[in-house]
Amino acid sequence: MKNLVRAAKILLIVLFCSACQQKQEVAKQPNILFAIADDASWKHWGAYGCNWVKTPGFDRVAQNGILFNRAYTPNAKCAPSRACILTGRSSWQLEEAANHSPFFPSKYKTYAEALGEHGYWVGSVAKGWAPGDPGKLNGKMRQLTGPKFDEFKTTPPAKAISDNDYARNFEAFLEARPEGQPFCFWYGSTEPHRAYEFEAGIKYGNKQTSDVDEVPAFWPDVDSIRTDMLDYAFEIEYFDSHLQKMLKKLEEIGELENTLVIVTADNGMPFPRIKGQVYEYSNHLPLAIMWPKGIKNPGRVVDDFVNFIDFTPTYLELAGITPEQAGMQSVTGTSLTDIFNSEKEGTVNPKRDFVLVGKERHDVGRPNDQGYPVRGLIKDDFLYLHNFKPDRWPLGNPETGYLNCDGSPTKTYILDTRRHKGEIKYWQLNFGKRDAEELYNIKTDPFCLNNLADKTEFSARKDEMSAEMNNRLEQQNDPRITGSGDIFDNYEYAGAVQNYYNRFIAGEKVKAGWINESDYDADLIEK
């Protein structure tokens, strides 16, 4: 009898300890703070050596975590890039969501929706997934990045900067959180998206045009473009200022230690030849990740290729759920925990040696709302691109204002030099048609100016990269590779300027608010 009692006590102790361990494991689920700037290239952050953009918040995350040298989005435009982040799938695997301003397919649940169903307190501020129509769930608009916390406003330091008090709204989110519940928060500023107050960087940021250490070689080096770059820098700094406040708040309440902080941007800077294109400055983005409790050997710099589709599987693994349990479609990306758990710098996982990139329809502005389909492979130090429809204008037709390029002083200057001075060099680089194949050494030619695709000495590399790209895309069932790529042009556009080109040519006054009246090049209409 005594033995039975003793055995029963032991069993109770084991069960109690097991229950305690399970509670501890639940408690170990990290919080998640995902901070995403709206249109910012990778080089323009202090941790990457940039002196004319001050980003102490981003730098803090990098210094206390990991700075990634090779982070890429598959698709360098707001909506498709964010769709990749939210689903863990490449944009060409997302049906309508491969396009900009689409109707988001109901079959693709996001990580935010999934975590909200599995014990996380989920929320977001300002820009989540956009632009487009997220659809409805149970009669209510889907909240793809979580319920919105946008109540508190502030006085912005310049015109066109949002009055959303991002940091205070994050505090409101934390205040509303049930005690002890892990959280997942999306900080989506609208900076440095256009428009800008011209000379804001000079007037309010105490900057000078001489501060800019490098103007990309595909633009003229003139004061108006340098000023435009300083205004962009001023808005990155504003994004970073709210990040600093959020980190401070987490520190004050004792939550920073177990919070996974990811800081990045959705696509490259909103300038010609970058945002919405498929070049090095388009898809290569900043990335710093900090998790004091979970990242080994913080302060590292990692050179592995990291893809935006890697975020979702990371979150799910750390939350202890699979995509199947979450009710999500299969995930293509790979969790980043192999890098977190390593102490290595440089190359951590040799298998992370490539990324696939591409695009379909971004902003409209071509006949019948056609896109400009591209697929590419980045591997070693080379970028290979296949432009499937080189007869089309890559940034949209000239007569409709090159709609896939935001209006800006930089855009205006380049267009005016062709019109008034007959200079076509910069116009061709930024707005002209392109070859069917492009190949660049992005280590020696990061601006992608010297196309090596037709060079005999690079023919073997081009063929190898083309074959590998096609093989990998076929494995992902990319319709553009499997023979039904035109389906992307047939998906309905959710924006107000649907069928823009045909309506414009027919004489209708169609307003596209993101370009300037001077952007239209009527003299280049093709007969």
C-alpha positions as CSV (number, residue, x, y, z in Angstrom):
1,M,0.0,0.0,0.0
2,K,2.8,2.4,0.9
3,N,4.4,1.7,-2.4
4,L,1.2,2.5,-4.2
5,V,0.9,5.8,-2.3
6,R,4.5,6.6,-3.0
7,A,4.0,5.8,-6.7
8,A,0.9,8.0,-6.8
9,K,2.7,10.9,-5.2
10,I,5.5,10.5,-7.8
11,L,3.0,10.5,-10.6
12,L,1.4,13.7,-9.3
13,I,4.7,15.4,-9.0
14,V,5.6,14.4,-12.6
15,L,2.2,15.6,-13.8
16,F,2.6,18.8,-11.9
17,C,6.1,19.4,-13.2
18,S,4.9,18.6,-16.7
19,A,2.1,21.2,-16.4
20,C,4.6,23.8,-15.1
21,Q,6.9,23.1,-18.0
22,Q,4.0,23.5,-20.5
23,K,3.1,26.8,-18.9
24,Q,6.8,27.9,-19.1
25,E,6.9,26.9,-22.7
26,V,3.8,29.0,-23.5
27,A,5.4,31.9,-21.6
28,K,8.5,31.5,-23.7
29,Q,6.6,32.4,-26.9
30,P,8.2,35.7,-27.9
31,N,6.4,38.9,-28.6
32,I,6.7,40.2,-32.1
33,L,7.2,43.8,-33.2
34,F,7.4,44.1,-37.0
35,A,8.4,47.6,-38.2
36,I,8.2,48.3,-41.9
37,A,9.1,51.6,-43.5
38,D,7.2,52.5,-46.7
39,D,9.7,52.6,-49.6
40,A,13.3,52.7,-48.4
41,S,16.4,51.2,-50.0
42,W,18.9,49.1,-48.0
43,K,21.9,51.5,-48.1
44,H,20.2,54.4,-46.4
45,W,20.5,53.4,-42.8
46,G,23.2,54.2,-40.3
47,A,24.1,50.5,-39.6
48,Y,25.0,50.1,-43.2
49,G,27.4,53.0,-43.1
50,C,25.2,55.8,-44.3
51,N,26.1,59.1,-42.7
52,W,23.4,61.4,-44.2
53,V,20.4,59.4,-42.8
54,K,20.4,59.1,-39.0
55,T,18.7,55.9,-37.8
56,P,19.6,55.2,-34.1
57,G,16.6,53.0,-33.7
58,F,17.5,50.7,-36.6
59,D,21.1,50.8,-35.5
60,R,20.2,49.7,-32.0
61,V,18.4,46.7,-33.3
62,A,21.3,45.8,-35.5
63,Q,23.9,46.3,-32.7
64,N,21.9,44.1,-30.3
65,G,20.8,41.5,-32.8
66,I,21.7,40.7,-36.4
67,L,22.3,43.0,-39.4
68,F,21.5,41.3,-42.7
69,N,23.5,42.3,-45.8
70,R,21.4,40.3,-48.3
71,A,17.7,40.7,-47.5
72,Y,15.4,40.8,-50.5
73,T,11.7,41.1,-51.3
74,P,10.4,38.9,-54.1
75,N,8.4,41.8,-55.5
76,A,9.3,45.5,-55.0
77,K,5.9,47.1,-54.7
78,C,3.8,47.8,-51.6
79,A,0.9,45.3,-51.9
80,P,2.7,42.3,-53.4
81,S,5.7,42.7,-51.1
82,R,3.5,42.8,-48.1
83,A,1.5,39.9,-49.3
84,C,4.7,37.8,-49.4
85,I,5.5,38.9,-45.8
86,L,2.1,38.0,-44.6
87,T,1.8,34.6,-46.2
88,G,5.3,33.2,-46.5
89,R,4.8,32.6,-50.3
90,S,6.3,34.2,-53.4
91,S,4.1,36.7,-55.1
92,W,3.6,34.5,-58.2
93,Q,2.1,31.9,-55.8
94,L,-0.6,34.2,-54.6
95,E,-2.9,34.5,-57.6
96,E,-4.4,38.0,-57.6
97,A,-2.2,39.1,-54.8
98,A,0.8,39.0,-57.1
99,N,-0.5,42.3,-58.5
100,H,-0.5,45.8,-57.0
101,S,-4.0,47.0,-55.8
102,P,-5.7,43.6,-56.2
103,F,-8.6,41.8,-54.5
104,F,-6.8,39.7,-51.9
105,P,-7.8,36.0,-52.3
106,S,-9.8,34.6,-49.4
107,K,-7.9,31.3,-49.5
108,Y,-4.7,32.9,-48.2
109,K,-4.8,33.4,-44.4
110,T,-2.1,35.7,-43.0
111,Y,0.3,35.0,-40.1
112,A,-1.4,37.8,-38.2
113,E,-4.8,36.2,-38.6
114,A,-3.4,32.8,-37.6
115,L,-1.5,34.1,-34.5
116,G,-4.6,35.9,-33.4
117,E,-6.4,32.5,-33.4
118,H,-3.6,30.8,-31.4
119,G,-3.2,32.9,-28.3
120,Y,-1.5,36.1,-29.5
121,W,-2.8,39.6,-28.9
122,V,-2.5,41.1,-32.5
123,G,-2.7,44.6,-33.8
124,S,-1.3,47.1,-36.2
125,V,-0.9,50.8,-36.8
126,A,-1.2,52.9,-40.0
127,K,-0.4,51.1,-43.2
128,G,-0.9,47.3,-43.2
129,W,-1.4,45.4,-46.4
130,A,-2.2,48.0,-49.1
131,P,-3.3,49.1,-51.5
132,G,-6.1,46.8,-52.5
133,D,-9.3,45.2,-51.3
134,P,-8.6,42.7,-48.4
135,G,-12.1,41.1,-48.8
136,K,-14.5,40.1,-46.0
137,L,-14.6,37.4,-43.3
138,N,-17.9,36.7,-41.5
139,G,-19.3,39.9,-43.0
140,K,-16.5,42.1,-41.8
141,M,-13.5,43.5,-43.6
142,R,-10.5,41.3,-43.1
143,Q,-7.7,42.8,-41.0
144,L,-4.7,41.2,-42.7
145,T,-2.2,42.7,-40.3
146,G,-4.4,42.7,-37.3
147,P,-7.0,45.1,-35.8
148,K,-6.0,48.8,-36.2
149,F,-4.8,51.1,-33.4
150,D,-4.9,54.5,-35.1
151,E,-6.7,56.7,-32.5
152,F,-4.0,59.0,-31.3
153,K,-2.7,61.8,-33.5
154,T,0.3,64.1,-33.4
155,T,1.6,67.2,-35.2
156,P,3.9,66.1,-38.0
157,P,7.2,67.9,-38.6
158,A,6.5,68.5,-42.3
159,K,3.7,68.5,-44.8
160,A,2.7,65.1,-46.2
161,I,4.1,63.3,-43.1
162,S,1.3,61.4,-41.4
163,D,-0.3,62.8,-38.2
164,N,-0.7,59.2,-36.9
165,D,1.1,59.0,-33.5
166,Y,2.6,55.6,-34.2
167,A,4.4,55.2,-30.9
168,R,1.4,56.3,-28.8
169,N,-0.9,54.0,-30.7
170,F,1.6,51.1,-30.0
171,E,1.3,52.0,-26.3
172,A,-2.5,51.9,-26.6
173,F,-2.2,48.4,-28.1
174,L,0.0,47.3,-25.2
175,E,-2.4,48.9,-22.6
176,A,-5.3,46.9,-24.1
177,R,-3.5,43.6,-24.1
178,P,-4.8,40.9,-21.7
179,E,-2.3,40.3,-19.0
180,G,0.4,37.7,-19.8
181,Q,-0.7,37.3,-23.4
182,P,2.1,37.4,-26.1
183,F,1.6,40.1,-28.7
184,C,2.2,40.5,-32.4
185,F,2.3,44.1,-33.6
186,W,2.7,45.5,-37.1
187,Y,4.2,49.1,-37.2
188,G,3.5,50.3,-40.7
189,S,4.5,53.9,-41.1
190,T,3.6,55.8,-44.3
191,E,7.0,57.3,-44.5
192,P,9.1,57.7,-46.6
193,H,6.3,57.1,-49.2
194,R,5.6,60.1,-51.3
195,A,4.6,62.9,-51.4
196,Y,7.3,65.1,-49.7
197,E,7.4,68.7,-48.7
198,F,10.2,70.0,-50.9
199,E,13.3,71.0,-48.9
200,A,11.9,69.6,-45.7
201,G,15.2,67.8,-45.1
202,I,17.1,71.1,-45.4
203,K,14.5,73.3,-43.5
204,Y,13.7,71.0,-40.6
205,G,16.4,68.3,-40.7
206,N,19.4,70.7,-40.8
207,K,20.7,68.9,-43.9
208,Q,22.7,70.1,-46.8
209,T,22.9,68.8,-50.4
210,S,26.6,68.2,-49.9
211,D,25.7,65.6,-47.2
212,V,24.6,63.1,-49.8
213,D,27.7,61.0,-50.5
214,E,26.5,59.3,-53.6
215,V,23.8,60.0,-56.2
216,P,22.9,56.8,-58.1
217,A,24.6,56.9,-61.5
218,F,21.3,56.5,-63.4
219,W,20.3,60.0,-62.3
220,P,21.9,63.4,-63.0
221,D,23.9,64.7,-60.0
222,V,22.0,68.0,-59.6
223,D,20.8,70.0,-56.5
224,S,17.1,69.3,-57.1
225,I,17.7,65.6,-57.0
226,R,20.0,65.8,-54.0
227,T,17.3,67.9,-52.2
228,D,14.7,65.2,-53.1
229,M,17.0,62.6,-51.6
230,L,17.3,64.7,-48.4
231,D,13.6,64.9,-48.1
232,Y,13.4,61.1,-48.4
233,A,16.1,60.8,-45.7
234,F,14.1,63.2,-43.4
235,E,11.1,60.8,-43.6
236,I,13.2,57.7,-42.9
237,E,14.4,59.5,-39.8
238,Y,10.8,60.2,-38.8
239,F,10.0,56.5,-39.1
240,D,13.0,55.7,-37.0
241,S,12.1,58.2,-34.3
242,H,8.9,56.3,-33.5
243,L,10.8,53.0,-33.6
244,Q,13.0,54.4,-30.9
245,K,10.0,55.3,-28.7
246,M,8.6,51.8,-29.2
247,L,11.8,50.1,-28.1
248,K,12.0,52.4,-25.1
249,K,8.5,51.6,-24.1
250,L,9.2,47.8,-24.3
251,E,12.2,48.4,-22.2
252,E,10.3,50.3,-19.6
253,I,7.6,47.6,-19.1
254,G,10.2,44.7,-19.1
255,E,9.1,43.2,-22.4
256,L,12.0,44.0,-24.7
257,E,14.0,40.9,-23.6
258,N,11.5,38.5,-25.0
259,T,10.4,40.5,-28.1
260,L,11.5,39.6,-31.6
261,V,12.0,43.0,-33.3
262,I,12.2,43.0,-37.1
263,V,12.9,46.3,-38.9
264,T,12.8,46.5,-42.7
265,A,11.0,48.3,-45.6
266,D,8.6,46.9,-48.3
267,N,10.5,48.0,-51.4
268,G,13.2,50.4,-52.6
269,M,13.0,54.2,-52.4
270,P,10.2,55.9,-54.4
271,F,12.3,57.2,-57.2
272,P,12.7,56.3,-60.9
273,R,14.3,53.0,-61.8
274,I,14.0,51.8,-58.2
275,K,10.5,51.3,-56.7
276,G,8.4,48.9,-58.7
277,Q,11.4,47.7,-60.7
278,V,13.5,44.6,-60.4
279,Y,17.0,45.9,-60.0
280,E,19.4,45.8,-57.0
281,Y,18.2,49.0,-55.5
282,S,14.5,47.9,-56.0
283,N,14.5,44.5,-54.1
284,H,17.5,44.7,-51.8
285,L,16.2,46.0,-48.5
286,P,17.3,46.9,-45.0
287,L,16.9,44.2,-42.3
288,A,17.9,44.2,-38.7
289,I,16.5,41.7,-36.2
290,M,16.8,41.7,-32.4
291,W,15.6,39.2,-29.8
292,P,17.7,39.5,-26.6
293,K,16.4,36.3,-25.2
294,G,16.6,34.2,-28.4
295,I,19.4,35.3,-30.6
296,K,22.9,34.0,-29.9
297,N,26.0,36.1,-30.2
298,P,24.2,39.5,-30.9
299,G,26.0,42.1,-32.9
300,R,26.6,39.8,-35.8
301,V,26.5,40.7,-39.5
302,V,25.2,37.9,-41.7
303,D,25.7,37.5,-45.5
304,D,23.2,34.7,-46.1
305,F,20.4,35.5,-48.6
306,V,17.2,36.2,-46.7
307,N,13.8,36.4,-48.4
308,F,10.7,38.2,-47.1
309,I,8.8,34.9,-47.3
310,D,11.1,33.7,-44.4
311,F,9.3,35.9,-41.8
312,T,6.0,33.9,-41.6
313,P,7.6,30.5,-41.0
314,T,9.8,32.1,-38.4
315,Y,6.8,33.5,-36.5
316,L,4.9,30.2,-36.8
317,E,7.8,28.1,-35.5
318,L,8.4,30.4,-32.5
319,A,4.6,30.3,-31.7
320,G,4.7,26.5,-31.8
321,I,2.2,26.1,-34.7
322,T,2.5,24.7,-38.2
323,P,0.9,26.3,-41.3
324,E,-1.6,23.4,-41.3
325,Q,-2.6,23.9,-37.7
326,A,-2.9,27.6,-38.5
327,G,-5.2,26.9,-41.4
328,M,-2.8,28.6,-43.8
329,Q,-1.7,27.5,-47.3
330,S,1.7,25.8,-47.5
331,V,4.6,28.1,-46.8
332,T,7.5,28.5,-49.3
333,G,9.9,30.4,-47.1
334,T,12.3,29.0,-44.5
335,S,12.4,29.9,-40.8
336,L,15.3,32.1,-39.8
337,T,15.8,30.3,-36.5
338,D,18.9,28.5,-38.0
339,I,20.5,31.9,-38.1
340,F,19.2,33.0,-34.7
341,N,20.6,29.8,-33.1
342,S,24.0,30.0,-34.7
343,E,26.9,32.1,-33.4
344,K,28.4,32.5,-36.9
345,E,29.0,35.7,-38.8
346,G,29.2,36.0,-42.6
347,T,27.8,32.9,-44.1
348,V,25.7,30.9,-41.6
349,N,23.8,28.5,-43.8
350,P,25.4,27.8,-47.2
351,K,22.1,26.6,-48.6
352,R,20.8,30.2,-48.3
353,D,22.6,31.2,-51.5
354,F,19.9,32.7,-53.8
355,V,16.6,34.6,-54.0
356,L,14.0,34.7,-56.7
357,V,12.5,38.1,-57.7
358,G,9.9,39.3,-60.2
359,K,6.8,41.3,-60.8
360,E,3.5,41.3,-62.7
361,R,1.1,44.2,-62.9
362,H,1.9,47.1,-60.6
363,D,0.3,50.5,-61.3
364,V,-1.8,50.5,-64.4
365,G,-1.1,52.8,-67.4
366,R,-0.8,50.4,-70.3
367,P,-3.5,49.2,-72.8
368,N,-6.0,46.9,-71.1
369,D,-4.3,47.3,-67.8
370,Q,-1.4,45.1,-68.8
371,G,1.5,44.5,-66.5
372,Y,5.2,44.2,-67.2
373,P,6.1,40.6,-66.2
374,V,9.6,39.9,-65.1
375,R,11.3,37.1,-63.3
376,G,14.8,37.0,-61.9
377,L,17.4,35.2,-59.9
378,I,20.1,36.6,-57.6
379,K,22.9,34.3,-56.9
380,D,26.6,34.8,-56.0
381,D,27.2,38.4,-57.1
382,F,24.9,38.3,-60.2
383,L,21.4,39.4,-61.0
384,Y,19.7,37.7,-64.0
385,L,16.4,39.1,-65.3
386,H,14.0,37.8,-68.0
387,N,11.6,40.5,-69.2
388,F,8.8,38.5,-70.8
389,K,7.1,41.4,-72.7
390,P,10.0,43.7,-73.7
391,D,7.7,45.4,-76.3
392,R,5.8,47.1,-73.4
393,W,7.0,50.2,-71.5
394,P,8.5,49.0,-68.1
395,L,7.2,52.0,-66.1
396,G,3.9,52.4,-68.0
397,N,3.2,54.2,-71.2
398,P,4.7,57.7,-71.7
399,E,1.4,59.2,-72.8
400,T,-0.3,58.2,-69.5
401,G,2.6,59.6,-67.3
402,Y,4.7,56.5,-66.6
403,L,2.2,55.5,-63.9
404,N,4.5,52.9,-62.2
405,C,6.8,55.7,-61.1
406,D,5.6,58.2,-58.4
407,G,5.7,61.9,-59.3
408,S,8.8,63.6,-57.9
409,P,11.4,66.4,-58.5
410,T,13.7,63.6,-59.7
411,K,11.2,62.2,-62.2
412,T,10.4,65.7,-63.4
413,Y,14.0,66.7,-63.9
414,I,14.8,63.6,-66.0
415,L,11.7,64.0,-68.2
416,D,12.4,67.7,-68.7
417,T,16.0,67.1,-69.9
418,R,14.7,64.9,-72.7
419,R,11.9,67.3,-73.7
420,H,13.8,70.6,-73.5
421,K,17.4,69.6,-74.0
422,G,17.1,66.5,-76.1
423,E,19.2,64.5,-73.6
424,I,18.0,60.9,-73.6
425,K,20.7,59.1,-71.5
426,Y,18.9,59.3,-68.2
427,W,15.4,59.1,-69.7
428,Q,16.4,55.8,-71.4
429,L,17.9,54.4,-68.2
430,N,14.8,55.2,-66.2
431,F,11.8,55.1,-68.5
432,G,13.0,53.5,-71.8
433,K,12.2,50.0,-73.0
434,R,14.5,47.1,-72.0
435,D,16.1,44.0,-73.5
436,A,14.4,40.6,-73.0
437,E,17.3,39.4,-70.9
438,E,19.5,41.3,-68.4
439,L,22.5,40.2,-66.4
440,Y,24.5,42.3,-64.0
441,N,27.4,41.9,-61.6
442,I,25.8,43.6,-58.6
443,K,29.0,43.6,-56.6
444,T,30.9,45.8,-59.2
445,D,27.8,47.3,-60.8
446,P,25.2,47.8,-58.0
447,F,23.3,50.4,-60.2
448,C,22.8,47.8,-62.9
449,L,24.1,49.9,-65.7
450,N,26.3,47.4,-67.7
451,N,24.1,44.6,-69.1
452,L,26.3,41.6,-69.6
453,A,23.6,39.4,-71.1
454,D,25.0,39.7,-74.7
455,K,28.6,39.3,-73.6
456,T,30.1,36.1,-74.9
457,E,32.2,35.6,-71.8
458,F,29.1,35.6,-69.7
459,S,26.9,33.4,-71.9
460,A,27.5,30.3,-69.8
461,R,26.6,32.1,-66.5
462,K,23.5,33.6,-68.1
463,D,22.3,30.2,-69.4
464,E,23.0,28.6,-66.0
465,M,21.1,31.3,-64.1
466,S,18.2,31.2,-66.6
467,A,17.9,27.4,-66.3
468,E,18.1,27.5,-62.5
469,M,15.5,30.3,-62.3
470,N,13.0,28.5,-64.5
471,N,13.5,25.2,-62.6
472,R,12.9,26.8,-59.3
473,L,9.9,28.8,-60.5
474,E,8.4,25.6,-62.0
475,Q,8.8,23.9,-58.6
476,Q,6.7,26.8,-57.2
477,N,4.1,26.4,-59.9
478,D,4.6,29.9,-61.3
479,P,1.9,30.4,-64.0
480,R,4.4,32.6,-65.9
481,I,6.6,29.6,-66.3
482,T,4.0,26.9,-66.7
483,G,2.3,28.5,-69.6
484,S,-0.6,30.5,-68.2
485,G,1.2,33.7,-67.2
486,D,-1.3,36.1,-68.9
487,I,-3.8,35.3,-66.1
488,F,-2.1,38.0,-64.1
489,D,-3.2,40.6,-66.6
490,N,-6.7,39.3,-66.4
491,Y,-7.1,39.7,-62.7
492,E,-9.3,42.7,-61.8
493,Y,-7.6,45.9,-60.6
494,A,-9.2,47.1,-57.3
495,G,-8.1,50.7,-57.6
496,A,-10.2,53.7,-58.7
497,V,-8.2,54.1,-62.0
498,Q,-9.2,50.7,-63.4
499,N,-8.8,50.6,-67.2
500,Y,-6.9,53.9,-67.0
501,Y,-5.1,53.8,-70.3
502,N,-8.2,53.0,-72.4
503,R,-10.3,55.6,-70.6
504,F,-7.5,58.3,-70.9
505,I,-7.0,57.7,-74.6
506,A,-10.7,57.9,-75.2
507,G,-10.6,61.4,-73.8
508,E,-11.8,60.9,-70.2
509,K,-10.1,62.9,-67.5
510,V,-8.9,60.2,-65.2
511,K,-7.1,61.4,-62.1
512,A,-4.0,59.4,-60.9
513,G,-3.1,61.1,-57.6
514,W,0.5,59.8,-57.4
515,I,1.9,61.5,-60.5
516,N,2.3,65.1,-61.6
517,E,0.5,66.8,-64.5
518,S,3.9,67.3,-66.1
519,D,4.6,63.6,-66.2
520,Y,2.7,62.9,-69.4
521,D,4.8,62.5,-72.5
522,A,2.2,62.9,-75.3
523,D,4.9,63.2,-78.0
524,L,5.9,59.6,-77.5
525,I,2.6,58.0,-78.3
526,E,3.2,54.9,-80.5
527,K,1.1,54.9,-83.6
